[in-house]
Amino acid sequence: MLTILRDLFRYQLEFRIGILLTGFILLFAALSFFSPYPPQDSFVVPPDIPPSWGHWFGTTSRGQDVFWQLTFAIRNTMLFGFAVAILSRLISIAIGMWSGYKGGFIDRALMSVNDTFIVIPLFPLLVLFYFVMRDMMSWPLLALAMACLGWAYDARLIRSIALSLKTREFTQQSVFSGMRTSEIVLQEHLPYVLPVVFYTTMNNMNWSIGLEVTLSVLGFTNIDTPTIGVMIYWANQHTALVAGIWWWIFFPVLFVVILFIGLFLLAISMNEYIDPRSRLTRMGRPSG
């Protein structure tokens, strides 16, 4: 893994830019631990003050400092995306690798379930989930629901790699040496899958963050937990743009766009690293 990271830093400009942008967002989110204001408190500062030296990003109509509120919002949004990505990766790795290695009836059964989740319309289902669970809706519950719905595409990709690894000589040697299926999958095959897992994790984080922002802006989440979407929701509720309070929406949108770009660049840089022809070209060697 360290070798992969070293090569990415050395040969991939997109990876370096992505690390820079994502690192900036992480540092900004870390400032939330030093906030002088609790995130749920309102009217702790004068409302509707434009950006100034006293309030760098201005204040909201709810009497909250946009700068400090944004540190909590971006932290919760990133944690949400990370939680969804990790949980869905565990499901996709388990199903994809097990299905690809075992084959036969197990492969057909698991892929039937997988394809069912692929064709399910996720957004209407999540909206329905909100109305059913409205009284108990929470940040972890929504993350769990999205993780259980967002693994299918990546499981099929991991399965294709597992199918290829199954035919390699080292796999046959592992079988003849008496290794159990779980040992072969985890010890022999998993290292080959990790680059793809990293790539799909970045994409899944972007997907889950974008969907969470959309649901929050529409009010289909717990609006008491500050996230980027919740900040935009409250700005819309107070007609911020009509009232000329542009900074209430501008800065949350700006920071989530930076996060999207950073994660996207990390994803495409890893995708190019996985492709051997692209990797050799980046290293200055002929791809033929």
Secondary structure, 3 states (H helix, E strand, C coil): CHHHHHHHHHHCHHHHHHHHHHHHHHHHHHHHHHCCCCCCCCCCCCCCCCCCCCCCCCECCCCCEHHHHHHHHHHHHHHHHHHHHHHHHHHHHHHHHHHHHHCHHHHHHHHHHHHHHHHCCHHHHHHHHHHHCHHHCCHHHHHHHHHHHCCHHHHHHHHHHHHHHHCCHHHHHHHHCCCCHHHHHHHHHHHHHHHHHHHHHHHHHHHHHHHHHHHHHCCCCCCCCCCHHHHHHHHHHCCCCCCCCCHHHHHHHHHHHHHHHHHHHHHHHHHHHHCHHHHHHHCCCCCC
